[in-house]
Amino acid sequence: MSDADRARKLRRRHMHERQAVVFGILLSFMALAFATAAGVYTGTLELPWAQRTFDAKPTPTETKPPAPCPPAGAVPVAAGTITVNVYNGAGTAGLAALTASSLTERGFLVGVTENATSRYTGTARVSFGLAGTAQAYTVAAHIPEAVLFLDGRADATVDVTLGSSFVSLKDPTAGRREELRAVRAVHPHDAHRHDHPGPRALTRPGPAA
């Protein structure tokens, strides 16, 4: 055998050896990956990063007590007997004062006018206690897309928190027209149900869904 043949044979053997080493490493990695996956799947192997991911629990959604319906036969409360506190939750300068002025022009008594303690992203939230249910629906009739929120206060005052989507009150005529529909749209046999989402659902005749 010539020197050239021996050199080719030697190179071929080295190449086969390198291939064997590479294939061996690849097979080892594949075996390790399979064993790790099987361990995680069966629970016999715990990985810190996997534990954080799989054990993550969703943040519970904050629930609000539903707004009660007005009692059967309820009628709008005279604006002059309703005290409304107006809070600016939108961050727009002067929004609470401007809205308070509009409510005053419509006959409502305005109590506090100041910035809210936190931002509100909706249009407006109308907060009230059980004693002020009819008052709250009367006020909400003047506010587009108002959301009613029942809290634990004992008096009949009503808080209006203006949100970032608030633009202005409804037209005064439309507001007065909506007052009666807001407090009397509930059918008598549903008058004490507590699952009404707000004035928008109550503007349709018949029982609220």
C-alpha positions as CSV (number, residue, x, y, z in Angstrom):
1,M,0.0,0.0,0.0
2,S,1.4,3.4,-1.0
3,D,1.9,6.3,1.3
4,A,-1.0,8.1,-0.4
5,D,-3.4,5.3,0.3
6,R,-2.4,5.0,3.9
7,A,-2.9,8.8,4.3
8,R,-6.4,8.6,2.8
9,K,-7.3,5.7,5.1
10,L,-6.0,7.5,8.1
11,R,-8.0,10.7,7.3
12,R,-11.2,8.6,6.7
13,R,-10.7,6.9,10.1
14,H,-10.2,10.3,11.9
15,M,-13.4,11.6,10.2
16,H,-15.4,8.6,11.3
17,E,-14.1,9.0,14.9
18,R,-15.1,12.7,14.9
19,Q,-18.6,11.8,13.6
20,A,-19.0,9.2,16.3
21,V,-18.0,11.8,18.9
22,V,-20.5,14.4,17.6
23,F,-23.3,11.8,17.3
24,G,-22.6,10.6,20.8
25,I,-22.8,14.1,22.2
26,L,-26.1,14.8,20.4
27,L,-27.6,11.6,21.6
28,S,-26.5,12.4,25.2
29,F,-28.2,15.8,25.0
30,M,-31.4,14.3,23.6
31,A,-31.5,11.7,26.3
32,L,-31.0,14.3,29.0
33,A,-33.7,16.5,27.5
34,F,-36.1,13.6,27.4
35,A,-35.3,12.6,30.9
36,T,-35.8,16.2,32.2
37,A,-39.1,16.6,30.3
38,A,-40.4,13.3,31.7
39,G,-39.4,14.2,35.2
40,V,-41.2,17.6,35.0
41,Y,-44.3,16.0,33.4
42,T,-44.6,13.3,36.1
43,G,-43.7,15.6,38.9
44,T,-40.6,13.7,40.0
45,L,-38.3,16.6,39.0
46,E,-39.0,20.2,40.1
47,L,-37.3,23.1,38.4
48,P,-37.4,26.6,40.1
49,W,-38.3,28.5,37.0
50,A,-41.0,25.9,36.1
51,Q,-42.4,26.0,39.6
52,R,-42.9,29.8,39.4
53,T,-44.6,29.5,36.1
54,F,-46.9,26.6,36.8
55,D,-47.8,27.7,40.3
56,A,-48.6,31.2,39.4
57,K,-52.1,32.1,40.5
58,P,-54.3,34.7,38.8
59,T,-55.0,37.8,40.7
60,P,-58.6,37.7,42.0
61,T,-61.0,40.1,40.3
62,E,-62.3,42.7,42.7
63,T,-66.1,42.3,43.0
64,K,-68.5,45.2,43.8
65,P,-71.9,44.8,45.5
66,P,-74.7,45.2,42.9
67,A,-76.8,48.3,43.0
68,P,-80.3,47.7,44.4
69,C,-83.4,48.6,42.4
70,P,-85.6,51.4,43.5
71,P,-88.7,50.3,45.5
72,A,-92.0,49.7,43.7
73,G,-93.8,52.9,42.8
74,A,-90.7,55.1,43.3
75,V,-90.6,58.5,41.7
76,P,-87.7,60.9,41.1
77,V,-86.5,62.8,44.2
78,A,-86.7,66.6,44.0
79,A,-83.2,67.8,43.0
80,G,-83.3,70.4,45.7
81,T,-83.3,67.7,48.4
82,I,-80.3,65.7,47.0
83,T,-76.8,66.5,48.2
84,V,-74.2,65.5,45.6
85,N,-70.5,65.4,46.2
86,V,-68.5,65.7,43.0
87,Y,-65.0,64.2,42.7
88,N,-62.5,64.6,39.8
89,G,-61.2,61.1,39.0
90,A,-60.1,62.1,35.5
91,G,-57.2,64.4,36.3
92,T,-58.6,67.1,34.1
93,A,-58.2,70.5,35.8
94,G,-61.5,72.1,36.8
95,L,-63.7,69.2,35.7
96,A,-65.3,68.7,39.1
97,A,-66.0,72.4,39.6
98,L,-67.6,72.7,36.1
99,T,-69.8,69.7,36.6
100,A,-70.8,70.8,40.1
101,S,-71.8,74.1,38.6
102,S,-74.0,72.3,36.0
103,L,-75.6,70.2,38.7
104,T,-76.3,73.3,40.8
105,E,-78.0,74.9,37.8
106,R,-80.3,71.9,37.6
107,G,-81.3,72.4,41.3
108,F,-79.1,69.8,43.0
109,L,-77.3,70.7,46.3
110,V,-73.6,70.3,45.8
111,G,-71.5,69.4,48.9
112,V,-67.9,68.5,48.4
113,T,-66.1,69.3,45.2
114,E,-62.5,68.0,45.0
115,N,-60.1,65.6,43.4
116,A,-60.7,61.9,43.9
117,T,-58.1,59.9,45.8
118,S,-57.5,57.7,42.7
119,R,-58.1,57.8,38.9
120,Y,-61.3,56.5,37.4
121,T,-61.1,55.2,33.8
122,G,-64.9,55.0,33.2
123,T,-67.3,57.8,32.4
124,A,-68.7,58.3,35.9
125,R,-69.4,56.3,39.1
126,V,-72.4,57.2,41.2
127,S,-71.9,55.9,44.8
128,F,-74.6,55.8,47.4
129,G,-76.1,54.0,50.4
130,L,-79.4,52.2,50.7
131,A,-81.0,55.3,52.1
132,G,-80.1,57.2,48.9
133,T,-81.1,54.7,46.3
134,A,-83.8,56.8,44.6
135,Q,-81.6,59.9,44.9
136,A,-78.7,58.0,43.2
137,Y,-80.9,57.0,40.3
138,T,-82.2,60.5,40.0
139,V,-78.7,61.9,39.7
140,A,-77.5,59.1,37.4
141,A,-80.2,60.0,35.0
142,H,-78.3,63.2,34.1
143,I,-75.0,61.4,33.5
144,P,-74.2,59.4,30.4
145,E,-73.0,55.8,31.0
146,A,-73.2,56.2,34.7
147,V,-72.3,53.2,36.8
148,L,-74.1,52.8,40.1
149,F,-72.1,51.6,43.1
150,L,-73.7,50.7,46.5
151,D,-71.5,51.4,49.6
152,G,-72.1,51.3,53.3
153,R,-73.0,54.9,54.0
154,A,-76.1,55.5,56.2
155,D,-77.2,58.8,54.8
156,A,-78.8,59.7,51.5
157,T,-75.9,61.7,50.0
158,V,-74.7,60.8,46.5
159,D,-71.0,60.8,45.3
160,V,-70.3,61.3,41.7
161,T,-66.7,60.4,40.6
162,L,-66.0,61.7,37.1
163,G,-63.7,59.4,35.0
164,S,-61.4,59.9,32.0
165,S,-64.3,59.2,29.6
166,F,-66.6,61.9,31.0
167,V,-67.4,64.8,28.7
168,S,-70.4,66.5,30.1
169,L,-73.9,66.0,31.7
170,K,-76.8,65.1,29.5
171,D,-79.0,67.8,28.1
172,P,-81.1,69.1,31.0
173,T,-84.4,68.2,29.3
174,A,-83.2,64.7,28.5
175,G,-81.9,64.3,32.1
176,R,-85.3,65.2,33.6
177,R,-87.0,62.9,31.1
178,E,-84.7,60.0,32.1
179,E,-85.3,60.6,35.9
180,L,-88.7,59.0,35.8
181,R,-87.7,56.2,33.5
182,A,-84.6,55.4,35.6
183,V,-86.5,55.0,38.9
184,R,-89.7,53.5,37.6
185,A,-88.6,51.2,34.7
186,V,-88.5,48.2,37.0
187,H,-91.6,46.0,36.9
188,P,-93.3,45.8,40.3
189,H,-92.6,42.1,40.8
190,D,-88.8,42.8,40.3
191,A,-88.7,45.9,42.4
192,H,-86.5,44.3,45.1
193,R,-84.1,42.5,42.9
194,H,-80.5,43.5,43.4
195,D,-78.9,42.6,40.0
196,H,-79.5,45.7,38.0
197,P,-76.2,47.0,36.5
198,G,-77.3,50.7,36.3
199,P,-79.5,53.3,34.6
200,R,-78.6,52.1,31.1
201,A,-80.3,48.7,31.7
202,L,-83.3,50.4,33.4
203,T,-84.2,52.7,30.5
204,R,-85.9,49.8,28.7
205,P,-89.5,49.0,29.6
206,G,-90.2,45.8,31.4
207,P,-88.1,43.8,33.9
208,A,-84.4,44.4,33.7
209,A,-82.3,41.5,32.6
